[in-house]
Amino acid sequence: PGARAAYDLDTGKLLWQPKDWQGGSANTSPVLWNNGARKCIIINGCCIDSQNGNVLWKGVKQNESTPVVVGNDMAVLASLYTLAPEGATRVWQQIWSFDRSSPLVYQGNIFINGGKDYRCGDFKTGAEKWCKQGIGTDMNSPILADGKIIAFCGPGHSHTDEGCGIVIFRATPDRYE
């Protein structure tokens, strides 16, 4: 874990590795952000220039959560940040999420696994819209299909013999259904 690099698709030749950054979880995925001047890669709380591997900024707590970028906003765990070339500024933070769960953003709403529950909140303000107890799990990267969220659910854990189930619910801010 920790080593990130870019390779030429045709030759496999190493193009770059970030020089002043090593570390972070191997369980998170990179996301792209176009800041207007350049395309950047955000991973493990760092923003990396996609052309040369230079670390532009770091310091956003991400743990094992893969962030979601919408324009210049980034949701990670249960927080929203405004992104800028010089750094990320936290707009709001809720104590909802489990540190190994990725949020899902859809139609101005954020859906978050809280470990023992699932919640829906307003993407821009963080205001909670609903909470459903008993369907969270220890790690989660939900997907969206046909207006529905598909995610792991409790009562088990992904690393035990109990295992996890799957839950499917509508991606609506009105209520859990």
TAHU-V128809 format. One line per field, one symbol per residue. phi: phi as a letter, one per 40 degrees, with the letter a starting at -180 (. if undefined). psi: psi as a letter, one per 20 degrees, with the letter a starting at -180 (. if undefined). A space follows every 10 residues. Layout:
phi->???
psi->???
This chain:
phi->.hcbabbccc bgcccabdcb abhhcccbbc bcaccgcacb bbafgbbbcc cbgcccaahc cbfbcccbbb gbbbcafbbb bccadcibbc caabcbcccb bbcbbafgbb bbccgbabbb bcccbgccba abcgbcacaa bcbbafgbcb acacccbcbb ccgbbbbbac cbccaca
psi->qhpqrpqphg ijppgqpphk pqrrqijqqq qqpojghrpq pppkjqpppi hijpohrrip phckpprppo ckqpppclqp qpqqhiappp grpqmgrqik qprpppljqp pppjgjrqqp rpghhjpphr poqjjrahqp nqqppkjqpp qqraiaqijr hharapqpqp mqigrp.
